[in-house]
């Protein structure tokens, strides 16, 4: 498959999960994939894996997108090597869990810095390049949570709500320049996302005993809903589609349950939808056993 042959695509947060699977899929489609993340060792391993498989060309640029110098380095290295950027997959991000009452405001700012402000700042560096080319694809990785906020996840969910607006606004602004903007809405996906989120709450101080539903939800790793979790491959397929389609959609959702949840959010009255959501904030019964984690 060479549907993206010779196209240059930058993928942030490429060291694991959705980002890593996206890099594999894009390379298989013949793209030149510029993989970026903070963990250079994981990026190097992924680079070697893709090279060994003989699927496309990858370039590793270790960068923390929250740092202005790193963002500039990522763009400059890509342009120096390839002279163009055909696609930008804004995948880097993490979730800050916890009740709004308890999460320190510095942590709230940090989550928005990573998931929203740094995404915008990197995109601002790429837009002039795409405008000069007269073409380009920007793919923002949002979430079903961008439409359906959950208890104890409202900080993270708010960042994904913001991406809904940013993506819609940019889509109209950039269309005259031949630049498309698509938003991917993953549902529950098996990645290491939860362990990162769990560490984020453990690093904060607060009387979490006030919210027993939160503690039980985080510590059991959402085991009672993991049976519907999809794979990162399902999200990567949507990203590929957004990059190859002649007229890409504004939004893509995956896996299957994501479509169901979004449909319920649209169809059900607010009170009923909130009743369904609140059940996930209650102390659970006996949880199912599963080792995978969710994003």
Secondary structure, DSSP 4 states (H G I P E B T S, - for coil): --TTTT-EEEEESTTSHHHHHHHHHHHHTT-EEEEEES-HHHHHHHHHHHHHHT-SEEEEEE--TTSHHHHHHHHHHHHHHHS---EEEE-------S-TTTS-HHHHHHHHIIIIIHHHHHHHHHHHHHHHHT-EEEEEE--GGGTS--TT-HHHHHHHHHHHHHHHHHHHHHGGGTEEEEEEEE-SBBSSHHHHHHHHHHTS---GGG-HHHHHHHHTTTTTTGGG-B-HHHHHHHHHHHHH-TT--SEEEESHHHHHHHHHHHHS-HHHHHHHHHGGGSPPSSPPP----B-
